[in-house]
Amino acid sequence: RARRDKPQQHSFTHRLLVAALKGHSGSVSCLDFSSNGKYLASCADDRTVRLWSTRDFTAREHRCLRANVGLDHAGRCLSFHRAFIVWLANGETIRVYKMNKKDDDSFTFTATSGDFPKKHKAPVINIGIAETGKFIMTASSDTTILIWSPKGEVLASINTNQMNNAYAAVSPCGRFVASCGFTPDVKVWEVCFGKNGDFREVARAFELKGHTAGVHCFSFSNDSRRMATVSKDGTWKFWDTDVEYKKQQDPYLLLTGKCEVTEPCRIALSPDARVVAMSNGTDIVVYNTRRGEEEERFLAVHGQAITDLAFDTNSRYLVSCGDRAIRVFHNTAGHRAVVEEMEAMLKKTGNKATRERLEQQISSARKALAAIYGKKH
């Protein structure tokens, strides 16, 4: 019997590379950080979901917890919040796995009884769990987004009217769902619940309008007050979405930057909204959102096109996947942005307590940069 040659593991080095997480035997398609920032979950076409401790990123060894996904494989969708949800590609269904902590601090993973009923008519491309735990979102490649209760009942169906959906997400604050696709806009809805926690409705919140071609991807800041978008028109945009949309106030465009765009294309806005990262094929480019200038460029990071990109909850690391490995980078652009922003604020304030707080933040960002680069920077 002919021996099957193992595919060459793509080698990549960079001075800002913290770790390469290796454990999957198939291509990694999706990443998600837990809301407390302690874990990174990844799913691949090797029928497993793996859980990595973010504390281990800087260690030599990277252990991971593995959850097997039956005889199916987790599609390119995963969402993680005290439980994780996967889209099963062959069964065309959604399964929820509960994580139970054992006495020795390890976890067991158990699938909750019964998969969600099949309601989508096209393959699911994105899923998300609200931080509040109140709802789950699934979006398929047609124009459908479904809002589910955690038990698997459909609460609402949204028609995005975008010819097709390219990407959809739940905001980190758990209030909004948004989608983009063939049309040059991003549509955002608010998922409304009553005071007693009962689902009320899905209401149109606002739209991001300004691109001249379809939008590939978008990303929210942690508090949903900022968003970033990337489009086929070769631009990325940074938006102020902290608006009174109930009074018909539109989001403000803060910045437009030029970028190279090849599909698949992912954009990730750091939780603190200071940095935006974009994947272009196998490369990653990092920009600051204050001036829109390029800060870092990582070339040929993976052996195949990058499938997902995410910042950890503290904006310290940027992670990417696109082959069997997950690569973790220092977010140096984020530390530099803190220094620049705090120094500008320092010039304007005369308040002693405020000055001390700003000086402390500048000092700790400078220390972080010095530790990363191993020298004064």
C-alpha positions as CSV (number, residue, x, y, z in Angstrom):
1,R,0.0,0.0,0.0
2,A,1.5,3.3,-1.0
3,R,2.4,5.5,2.0
4,R,0.5,8.7,2.1
5,D,2.9,11.6,2.3
6,K,2.1,13.9,5.2
7,P,1.6,17.4,3.9
8,Q,4.5,19.7,4.8
9,Q,3.8,21.8,7.8
10,H,4.1,25.5,6.7
11,S,7.0,27.1,8.5
12,F,6.8,30.8,9.4
13,T,9.0,32.9,11.7
14,H,8.6,36.5,12.7
15,R,9.9,38.5,15.7
16,L,6.4,39.3,16.7
17,L,5.2,35.7,16.6
18,V,4.3,34.5,20.1
19,A,3.3,31.0,19.3
20,A,2.2,28.5,16.6
21,L,-0.5,26.3,18.1
22,K,-0.3,22.9,16.5
23,G,-2.7,20.1,17.3
24,H,-5.3,19.9,14.6
25,S,-4.7,17.3,11.9
26,G,-7.0,19.2,9.4
27,S,-7.3,22.8,8.2
28,V,-8.5,25.1,10.9
29,S,-11.5,27.1,9.7
30,C,-12.7,29.1,12.7
31,L,-11.5,30.8,15.9
32,D,-13.3,32.3,18.8
33,F,-12.1,33.6,22.2
34,S,-14.2,33.0,25.4
35,S,-15.7,36.2,26.8
36,N,-13.5,36.0,29.9
37,G,-10.4,35.9,27.6
38,K,-9.1,32.7,29.2
39,Y,-9.6,30.3,26.3
40,L,-9.3,30.2,22.5
41,A,-11.5,27.7,20.7
42,S,-10.7,26.4,17.2
43,C,-12.5,24.1,14.9
44,A,-11.1,22.2,11.9
45,D,-12.1,19.7,9.3
46,D,-10.5,16.9,11.4
47,R,-13.8,16.5,13.3
48,T,-12.5,18.2,16.5
49,V,-12.9,21.4,18.4
50,R,-9.9,22.3,20.5
51,L,-9.6,24.6,23.5
52,W,-6.4,26.4,24.1
53,S,-5.5,28.3,27.3
54,T,-4.4,31.9,26.5
55,R,-2.1,31.8,29.5
56,D,-0.1,29.1,27.7
57,F,0.5,31.3,24.6
58,T,3.9,32.5,25.9
59,A,4.9,29.0,27.2
60,R,7.0,26.5,25.3
61,E,4.3,23.8,25.4
62,H,0.7,24.5,24.2
63,R,-1.7,22.0,25.6
64,C,-5.2,21.8,24.4
65,L,-8.5,20.2,25.3
66,R,-10.1,18.3,22.5
67,A,-13.8,17.7,21.9
68,N,-14.7,15.3,19.1
69,V,-17.6,16.1,16.9
70,G,-19.0,12.6,16.3
71,L,-18.8,11.3,12.8
72,D,-19.3,14.7,11.3
73,H,-17.0,17.6,11.0
74,A,-17.5,21.1,12.4
75,G,-18.1,23.3,9.5
76,R,-16.5,26.7,9.3
77,C,-18.5,28.0,12.2
78,L,-18.0,28.1,15.9
79,S,-19.1,30.3,18.7
80,F,-18.0,30.1,22.3
81,H,-19.6,31.3,25.5
82,R,-19.8,28.9,28.4
83,A,-20.9,26.4,25.8
84,F,-19.8,26.2,22.2
85,I,-21.9,25.8,19.2
86,V,-20.8,24.2,15.9
87,W,-22.4,23.9,12.5
88,L,-22.1,20.3,11.4
89,A,-21.3,20.4,7.7
90,N,-22.7,17.0,6.6
91,G,-25.7,16.8,8.9
92,E,-26.5,20.5,8.1
93,T,-27.5,21.1,11.6
94,I,-26.4,23.0,14.7
95,R,-25.1,21.3,17.9
96,V,-24.5,22.8,21.3
97,Y,-21.8,21.4,23.5
98,K,-21.8,22.3,27.2
99,M,-18.5,22.6,29.0
100,N,-18.4,21.1,32.5
101,K,-15.4,21.8,34.8
102,K,-14.2,18.8,36.7
103,D,-12.5,18.9,40.2
104,D,-9.0,18.8,38.6
105,D,-9.8,22.0,36.5
106,S,-10.1,20.0,33.3
107,F,-13.3,20.0,31.3
108,T,-15.7,17.5,29.8
109,F,-17.7,18.3,26.7
110,T,-21.2,17.0,26.4
111,A,-23.5,17.6,23.5
112,T,-26.9,18.8,24.7
113,S,-29.7,16.5,23.8
114,G,-31.0,16.9,20.3
115,D,-29.5,19.0,17.5
116,F,-31.4,22.2,16.4
117,P,-34.1,21.5,13.8
118,K,-33.1,22.2,10.1
119,K,-34.5,25.5,9.2
120,H,-32.0,26.9,6.8
121,K,-32.4,26.2,3.1
122,A,-28.7,27.1,2.3
123,P,-25.4,26.3,4.1
124,V,-24.8,28.1,7.3
125,I,-21.8,30.5,7.0
126,N,-21.7,32.1,10.5
127,I,-23.0,31.5,13.9
128,G,-22.8,33.5,17.2
129,I,-23.9,33.3,20.8
130,A,-25.0,36.5,22.5
131,E,-22.7,37.4,25.5
132,T,-25.9,37.6,27.6
133,G,-26.7,34.0,26.7
134,K,-30.2,35.0,25.6
135,F,-30.0,34.1,21.9
136,I,-28.0,32.3,19.2
137,M,-27.7,33.7,15.6
138,T,-27.2,31.6,12.5
139,A,-26.7,33.1,9.0
140,S,-26.8,31.1,5.8
141,S,-25.3,31.9,2.4
142,D,-28.7,33.0,1.0
143,T,-30.3,36.1,2.7
144,T,-31.5,34.4,5.9
145,I,-30.5,35.1,9.5
146,L,-32.3,33.2,12.2
147,I,-32.4,34.2,15.9
148,W,-32.8,31.1,18.1
149,S,-33.5,30.6,21.8
150,P,-30.6,28.6,23.5
151,K,-33.0,25.6,23.5
152,G,-33.3,25.6,19.7
153,E,-36.6,27.5,19.1
154,V,-36.6,30.0,16.3
155,L,-37.4,33.4,17.8
156,A,-37.2,35.5,14.5
157,S,-36.2,35.2,10.9
158,I,-34.4,38.2,9.2
159,N,-34.2,38.7,5.4
160,T,-31.1,40.7,4.8
161,N,-32.1,41.7,1.2
162,Q,-28.4,41.6,0.3
163,M,-28.6,39.1,-2.6
164,N,-26.5,36.8,-0.5
165,N,-24.8,36.9,2.9
166,A,-21.0,37.0,2.9
167,Y,-20.6,37.4,6.7
168,A,-22.7,37.9,9.8
169,A,-22.0,38.3,13.5
170,V,-23.4,39.0,17.0
171,S,-21.9,42.1,18.6
172,P,-19.7,41.4,21.6
173,C,-22.1,43.3,23.8
174,G,-24.9,40.9,22.7
175,R,-27.3,43.6,21.7
176,F,-26.9,43.6,17.9
177,V,-26.6,41.2,14.9
178,A,-25.2,42.5,11.7
179,S,-24.6,41.2,8.1
180,C,-22.9,42.1,4.9
181,G,-23.0,40.7,1.4
182,F,-23.4,41.5,-2.2
183,T,-24.6,45.1,-1.5
184,P,-22.3,47.9,-0.5
185,D,-23.6,48.3,3.0
186,V,-23.6,46.6,6.4
187,K,-27.0,46.2,8.1
188,V,-27.3,46.1,11.9
189,W,-30.4,45.0,13.9
190,E,-31.1,45.2,17.6
191,V,-32.4,42.0,19.3
192,C,-34.8,43.3,21.9
193,F,-35.9,41.6,25.1
194,G,-38.4,42.7,27.7
195,K,-37.6,43.5,31.3
196,N,-38.5,40.0,32.4
197,G,-36.1,38.5,29.8
198,D,-38.8,37.5,27.2
199,F,-37.9,38.0,23.5
200,R,-39.7,40.9,22.0
201,E,-38.6,41.7,18.5
202,V,-35.7,42.2,16.1
203,A,-35.6,45.9,15.1
204,R,-33.6,47.7,12.5
205,A,-30.9,49.7,14.2
206,F,-28.6,51.4,11.6
207,E,-26.7,50.8,8.4
208,L,-23.1,51.5,7.4
209,K,-23.3,53.1,3.9
210,G,-20.3,54.4,1.9
211,H,-18.6,51.5,0.2
212,T,-19.0,51.3,-3.6
213,A,-19.0,47.5,-3.9
214,G,-20.0,44.5,-1.8
215,V,-18.7,44.2,1.7
216,H,-16.6,41.1,2.5
217,C,-16.4,41.4,6.3
218,F,-16.8,43.7,9.3
219,S,-15.9,43.7,13.0
220,F,-17.2,45.3,16.2
221,S,-15.2,46.8,19.0
222,N,-15.9,45.3,22.4
223,D,-18.6,47.9,23.4
224,S,-20.1,48.1,19.8
225,R,-19.3,51.9,19.7
226,R,-16.9,51.4,16.8
227,M,-17.0,49.2,13.7
228,A,-14.6,48.4,10.8
229,T,-15.5,47.2,7.4
230,V,-13.6,45.9,4.3
231,S,-15.0,45.9,0.8
232,K,-14.4,44.6,-2.7
233,D,-13.9,48.3,-3.6
234,G,-10.3,48.1,-2.2
235,T,-11.0,50.2,0.9
236,W,-11.5,49.6,4.6
237,K,-13.6,52.0,6.7
238,F,-13.7,52.8,10.4
239,W,-17.0,54.0,11.9
240,D,-18.4,55.6,15.0
241,T,-21.6,53.6,15.7
242,D,-22.3,55.2,19.1
243,V,-25.4,57.0,17.8
244,E,-29.0,57.4,18.8
245,Y,-30.3,55.2,16.0
246,K,-33.8,55.3,17.5
247,K,-33.8,59.0,16.6
248,Q,-32.7,58.1,13.1
249,Q,-29.1,59.3,13.7
250,D,-26.7,57.6,11.3
251,P,-23.2,56.3,12.1
252,Y,-20.3,58.6,11.4
253,L,-17.5,57.6,9.0
254,L,-14.2,58.3,10.9
255,L,-11.7,57.1,8.4
256,T,-11.2,55.4,5.0
257,G,-8.0,53.4,4.2
258,K,-6.9,51.7,1.0
259,C,-6.0,48.0,1.1
260,E,-5.4,45.0,-1.2
261,V,-8.4,42.7,-1.2
262,T,-8.5,39.1,-2.4
263,E,-11.1,36.6,-1.3
264,P,-11.4,35.2,1.3
265,C,-10.9,38.5,3.2
266,R,-11.2,38.9,7.0
267,I,-11.1,42.0,9.1
268,A,-10.7,42.2,12.9
269,L,-11.0,45.3,15.0
270,S,-9.2,45.1,18.4
271,P,-11.7,45.2,21.3
272,D,-10.3,48.6,22.3
273,A,-10.9,49.9,18.7
274,R,-7.3,51.2,18.4
275,V,-6.1,48.7,15.8
276,V,-7.5,47.0,12.8
277,A,-6.1,43.8,11.1
278,M,-6.9,42.5,7.7
279,S,-6.1,39.3,5.9
280,N,-5.3,39.3,2.2
281,G,-4.7,35.8,0.9
282,T,-2.0,34.4,3.2
283,D,-0.8,37.9,4.4
284,I,-2.0,40.1,7.3
285,V,-1.7,43.9,7.4
286,V,-2.3,45.8,10.6
287,Y,-3.3,49.5,10.7
288,N,-3.9,52.0,13.4
289,T,-7.4,53.5,13.5
290,R,-6.2,57.0,14.6
291,R,-4.5,57.8,11.4
292,G,-5.2,54.8,9.2
293,E,-1.5,54.1,8.7
294,E,0.0,50.7,8.2
295,E,1.8,49.5,11.3
296,E,2.7,45.9,10.6
297,R,2.7,43.5,7.7
298,F,3.1,39.7,8.1
299,L,3.7,37.9,4.8
300,A,2.9,34.2,3.9
301,V,1.7,33.5,7.5
302,H,-0.1,30.3,6.5
303,G,0.2,27.7,3.8
304,Q,-3.3,28.4,2.6
305,A,-5.5,31.5,2.5
306,I,-6.3,32.8,6.0
307,T,-9.8,31.7,7.1
308,D,-10.1,33.6,10.3
309,L,-8.6,36.4,12.3
310,A,-9.3,37.6,15.9
311,F,-7.9,39.7,18.7
312,D,-8.0,38.4,22.2
313,T,-10.3,40.2,24.7
314,N,-7.5,42.3,26.1
315,S,-6.2,43.5,22.7
316,R,-2.8,41.9,23.5
317,Y,-2.7,39.2,20.8
318,L,-3.8,38.8,17.2
319,V,-4.5,35.2,16.1
320,S,-4.9,33.7,12.6
321,C,-5.6,30.4,11.0
322,G,-5.4,29.2,7.4
323,D,-3.8,25.7,7.6
324,R,-3.4,23.2,10.4
325,A,-1.7,25.7,12.7
326,I,-2.9,28.8,14.6
327,R,-0.5,31.7,14.7
328,V,-0.4,34.1,17.7
329,F,1.2,37.6,17.3
330,H,2.0,40.3,19.7
331,N,-0.3,43.4,19.1
332,T,2.5,45.9,19.2
333,A,0.5,48.4,17.1
334,G,-2.0,48.4,20.0
335,H,0.6,49.3,22.6
336,R,2.0,52.0,20.4
337,A,-1.6,53.4,19.9
338,V,-2.1,53.6,23.6
339,V,1.2,55.6,24.0
340,E,0.2,58.0,21.2
341,E,-3.4,58.5,22.5
342,M,-2.4,58.9,26.1
343,E,0.4,61.4,25.3
344,A,-2.1,63.5,23.3
345,M,-4.5,63.5,26.3
346,L,-1.7,64.3,28.7
347,K,-1.0,67.6,26.8
348,K,-4.6,68.7,27.2
349,T,-5.2,67.9,30.9
350,G,-4.2,69.8,34.0
351,N,-5.9,67.5,36.4
352,K,-3.2,65.8,38.6
353,A,-5.0,62.5,39.1
354,T,-5.8,62.2,35.4
355,R,-2.1,63.0,34.6
356,E,-0.9,60.3,36.9
357,R,-3.3,57.7,35.5
358,L,-2.3,58.6,31.9
359,E,1.4,58.5,32.8
360,Q,0.9,55.0,34.3
361,Q,-0.8,53.7,31.2
362,I,2.0,55.1,29.0
363,S,4.6,53.5,31.2
364,S,3.0,50.1,31.1
365,A,2.5,50.2,27.3
366,R,6.2,51.2,26.9
367,K,7.2,48.3,29.2
368,A,5.1,45.9,27.2
369,L,6.8,47.1,24.0
370,A,10.3,46.9,25.5
371,A,9.6,43.3,26.7
372,I,8.4,42.3,23.2
373,Y,11.3,43.9,21.3
374,G,13.8,43.3,24.0
375,K,15.0,46.9,23.8
376,K,13.9,50.4,24.3
377,H,11.2,51.2,21.6
